[in-house]
C-alpha cells in the first residue's frame, strides 16, 4: 500500500457537521486536490455516517445522530494535517466559497476527533473494523444502522 499507509477515522458533532464537511472541501493534499475529491480516499470531508450513544431500541435506524463519522485510507502526511487542525493551524485562505470564515474552519478542525491505524499485513477491512471499534469505544458511541430492507 504505497499510496495509503494508514486508515484514519474522523468524528464530528452534529452542530459542526456542515462546517467540518466544508472545511475539508477547502483543504488540499500534497498533489493540490481537495480532500473530498481525492481519488485515494473515501470522501473524508463528508462526515455522513450517523453515530449516537444510545440507539432507539424499537427502531435503531431512526435514532437521532449526535455525531457523524467519515473515514479514509491516506498517506502518513495526512496524520500531520490532523495534528495541525487539532492545534488550530488552519490554512489562511478565502473560506467564503466554502461557506466558512477562518475562525469557523479553525473551530471545526479543533473539535474533530481523529484516530489512525497503520496498515500491516492484514486485510484492509480488518484494519478498518479494528480502528472503527476502538474509536467508537473511546467515545462511547454506536453506529446508527442503515434502514432495514422492506419485507414482503
C-alpha positions as CSV (number, residue, x, y, z in Angstrom):
1,X,0.0,0.0,0.0
2,X,2.5,2.6,-1.1
3,X,-0.2,5.2,-1.5
4,X,-2.2,4.6,1.7
5,X,-0.3,3.6,4.8
6,X,-2.9,4.3,7.4
7,X,-6.7,4.4,8.0
8,X,-8.0,7.5,9.7
9,X,-11.4,7.8,11.3
10,X,-12.9,11.3,11.8
11,X,-15.8,12.1,14.0
12,X,-17.6,15.5,14.4
13,X,-20.6,16.7,16.4
14,X,-23.9,17.3,14.7
15,X,-23.5,21.0,15.4
16,X,-20.2,21.1,13.4
17,X,-21.1,18.6,10.7
18,X,-21.6,21.2,7.9
19,X,-18.6,23.3,8.9
20,X,-16.4,20.1,9.0
21,X,-17.6,19.0,5.6
22,X,-17.0,22.5,4.2
23,X,-13.6,22.7,5.8
24,X,-12.4,19.5,4.1
25,X,-13.6,20.9,0.8
26,X,-11.2,23.8,1.3
27,X,-8.1,21.6,2.3
28,X,-5.8,20.1,-0.3
29,X,-3.5,17.1,-0.3
30,X,0.2,17.3,-1.4
31,X,-0.9,17.0,-5.1
32,X,-3.2,20.0,-4.7
33,X,-6.5,18.0,-4.8
34,X,-9.3,18.8,-2.4
35,X,-9.5,16.1,0.2
36,X,-13.2,15.4,-0.5
37,X,-12.3,14.7,-4.2
38,X,-9.0,12.8,-3.7
39,X,-9.1,9.5,-5.7
40,X,-7.3,7.7,-3.0
41,X,-9.8,8.2,-0.2
42,X,-13.4,7.8,0.7
43,X,-14.5,11.4,1.0
44,X,-13.2,12.3,4.4
45,X,-14.9,15.7,4.1
46,X,-18.2,14.0,4.0
47,X,-18.8,13.0,7.6
48,X,-22.0,11.2,6.8
49,X,-22.3,8.1,9.0
50,X,-24.6,8.7,11.9
51,X,-23.5,7.9,15.5
52,X,-25.2,8.1,18.8
53,X,-24.5,7.0,22.4
54,X,-27.9,5.2,22.7
55,X,-29.8,3.7,19.9
56,X,-33.6,3.7,19.7
57,X,-34.5,0.2,21.0
58,X,-37.6,-0.2,18.9
59,X,-36.3,1.3,15.6
60,X,-32.5,1.7,15.9
61,X,-32.2,3.1,12.3
62,X,-34.4,6.0,13.4
63,X,-32.0,7.2,16.1
64,X,-31.2,10.9,16.0
65,X,-27.5,11.2,15.4
66,X,-25.4,13.1,17.9
67,X,-22.2,12.7,15.9
68,X,-21.2,11.9,12.3
69,X,-18.2,9.9,11.1
70,X,-16.0,9.7,8.0
71,X,-13.1,7.5,7.2
72,X,-10.2,7.4,4.8
73,X,-7.1,5.5,3.7
74,X,-4.3,8.0,3.4
75,X,-0.6,8.6,3.4
76,X,1.4,9.4,6.5
77,X,1.3,13.2,5.7
78,X,-2.4,13.1,6.5
79,X,-1.7,12.5,10.2
80,X,0.3,15.7,10.2
81,X,-2.7,17.5,8.7
82,X,-4.9,16.1,11.5
83,X,-2.4,17.2,14.2
84,X,-2.2,20.7,12.7
85,X,-6.0,21.0,12.6
86,X,-6.3,19.9,16.2
87,X,-3.7,22.6,17.1
88,X,-5.8,25.3,15.3
89,X,-3.3,25.6,12.4
90,X,-5.8,26.0,9.6
91,X,-4.5,27.4,6.3
92,X,-5.2,31.1,5.7
93,X,-7.3,31.4,2.6
94,X,-10.6,32.8,1.3
95,X,-13.1,30.4,3.0
96,X,-16.2,32.2,1.7
97,X,-16.6,29.9,-1.3
98,X,-16.9,27.1,1.2
99,X,-19.5,29.0,3.3
100,X,-17.0,29.4,6.1
101,X,-14.9,32.0,7.9
102,X,-11.3,31.4,9.0
103,X,-12.5,31.2,12.6
104,X,-15.3,28.7,11.9
105,X,-12.9,26.5,9.9
106,X,-10.4,26.6,12.8
107,X,-13.2,25.7,15.3
108,X,-14.3,22.7,13.1
109,X,-10.7,21.4,12.9
110,X,-10.0,21.7,16.6
111,X,-13.2,19.9,17.5
112,X,-12.6,17.0,15.2
113,X,-11.9,13.6,16.8
114,X,-9.4,11.6,14.8
115,X,-7.9,8.1,15.2
116,X,-5.4,6.5,12.8
117,X,-4.2,2.9,12.5
118,X,-1.2,1.8,10.4
119,X,-1.6,-0.6,7.5
120,X,0.1,-4.0,8.0
121,X,-0.1,-7.5,6.5
122,X,-3.7,-8.0,7.5
123,X,-6.6,-7.4,5.1
124,X,-7.6,-3.7,4.9
125,X,-11.1,-4.4,6.0
126,X,-9.8,-6.0,9.3
127,X,-7.7,-2.9,10.0
128,X,-10.7,-0.6,9.3
129,X,-13.0,-2.7,11.6
130,X,-10.5,-2.7,14.4
131,X,-9.8,1.0,14.2
132,X,-13.6,1.7,14.0
133,X,-14.3,-0.4,17.0
134,X,-11.6,1.3,19.0
135,X,-12.8,4.8,18.0
136,X,-16.4,4.1,19.0
137,X,-15.4,2.6,22.3
138,X,-13.2,5.6,23.1
139,X,-16.1,7.9,22.6
140,X,-18.9,5.7,23.9
141,X,-20.8,5.8,20.5
142,X,-22.5,3.3,18.3
143,X,-23.1,3.4,14.6
144,X,-26.7,4.0,13.6
145,X,-27.6,1.1,11.3
146,X,-28.9,1.5,7.8
147,X,-32.7,1.2,7.5
148,X,-33.8,-2.4,7.1
149,X,-34.8,-3.6,3.7
150,X,-38.6,-3.8,3.1
151,X,-40.0,-7.3,3.5
152,X,-42.8,-8.9,1.5
